[in-house]
Amino acid sequence: MRLLHTSDWHLGRAFHRVNMLGAQSDFIGHLVATAREHEVDAVVVSGDVYDRAVPPLAAVQLFDDALHRLADLGVPTVMISGNHDSARRLGVGAGLIGRAGVHLRTDPAACGTPVVLTDAHGDVAFYGLPYLEPALVKDEFGVEKAAHEAVLAAAMDRVRADLATRAPGTRSVVLAHAFVTGGEVSDSERDITVGGVASVPAGVFDGVDYTALGHLHGSQIIGERVRYSGSPLPYSFSEAGHRKSMWLVDLGPGGSLATERIDCPVPRPLARVRGHLEDLLADPELGSHTGSWVEATLTDPVRPADPMARLAERFPHTLSLVFDPERSPHAPDVSYARRLAGRSEEEIAEDFVAHVRGAGPDAHEQAVLRDAFDAVRADESVRETAR
């Protein structure tokens, strides 16, 4: 059975101040054309269809167009909700839409109920595990601790239990939206840390022929049978080194696996340039970036006049300007943003405690801080779901 694995469309999201709906529409067309050209048997979409719980109308219209085009293609599609989606909204009408061959899996309680497709070699069971917010689903899965690994492990127990009841030789595909240990992050993914831990081990998915992951925006191989497709479009300059693509997966008899990356159309390449303004304007080696979306980091000791306008003369698509003056990192005028760069919310809070009283928090106090941040994140998830 031939699968096309994609995720993290983030319909409705902009790239800095650039509206991406046109590029997102081009991607949907590319997806449909790829499925037709490669005679795909199923499309799997591993979450974050939308960029937020209440998407703009134009994004909803694009999603509606995608559903119609996939249904008209006659290729079954299995789709889960991600941490940016409202599971309830995305799942509205799932039963009716399923009759057209587009199977929305947004209910955590249905993790162990697969979509079963058949080819010449037998059945393939597709299990959709939508994003599982630990605080909201721990009771459903009967786990004591609200943690990503605990709820995903319990969900996978249901998957394996159902798979054990099926005919010998039944192949299995799991769609999941999670941060799996070993994955490389970018700046455009929303933090899902709970209890100080964001990731789960890849071993949670053992026993499955293919795990189609979503959440991280870089296409990557966690294990031969555990892969991220990545987002089809860039959503931050930290993705400048990404190759935007989908996975074409051939799942043969006995679970044999063959994969190929299919590149996605990107409206412009990304470029990150760094140096003194005059050097950036004069360096001939940077001429290849005149058509790119550019993030420029200026290292001039003194902020130059009109830097954005001057950069735009050479790089018309400059979208981001960062100032990082050349000075000692211990200088008293180091910016607050630079001092916080790369630090988690918990680390910032612990530093604040140390600054105020002269000593950092002990183990008990660290646990209290983590619980407080977890409670805030859980409350945000509840409010997103209720919108």
Sequence and secondary structure as in RCSB ss.txt:
>XXXX:A:sequence
MRLLHTSDWHLGRAFHRVNMLGAQSDFIGHLVATAREHEVDAVVVSGDVYDRAVPPLAAVQLFDDALHRLADLGV
PTVMISGNHDSARRLGVGAGLIGRAGVHLRTDPAACGTPVVLTDAHGDVAFYGLPYLEPALVKDEFGVEKAAHEA
VLAAAMDRVRADLATRAPGTRSVVLAHAFVTGGEVSDSERDITVGGVASVPAGVFDGVDYTALGHLHGSQIIGER
VRYSGSPLPYSFSEAGHRKSMWLVDLGPGGSLATERIDCPVPRPLARVRGHLEDLLADPELGSHTGSWVEATLTD
PVRPADPMARLAERFPHTLSLVFDPERSPHAPDVSYARRLAGRSEEEIAEDFVAHVRGAGPDAHEQAVLRDAFDA
VRADESVRETAR
>XXXX:A:secstr
 EEEEE    BT EETTEE HHHHHHHHHHHHHHHHHTT SEEEEES  BSSSS  HHHHHHHHHHHHHHHHHT 
 EEEE  TTS HHHHTTTHHHHHTTTEEEE  GGGTT  EEEEETTEEEEEEEE    HHHHHHHHT SS  HHH
HHHHHHHHHHHHHHTS TT EEEEEEESEETT    TTS    BTTB EE GGGGTT SEEEEES SS EEEETT
EEE   SS  SGGGTT   EEEEEEE GGG EEEEEEE   SS EEEEEE HHHHHH GGGGGGTTSEEEEEE  
SS  SSHHHHHHHH TTEEEEEE  SS TTSTT  HHHHHTT  HHHHHHHHHHHHHSS   HHHHHHHHHHHHH
HHHHHHHHHHH 
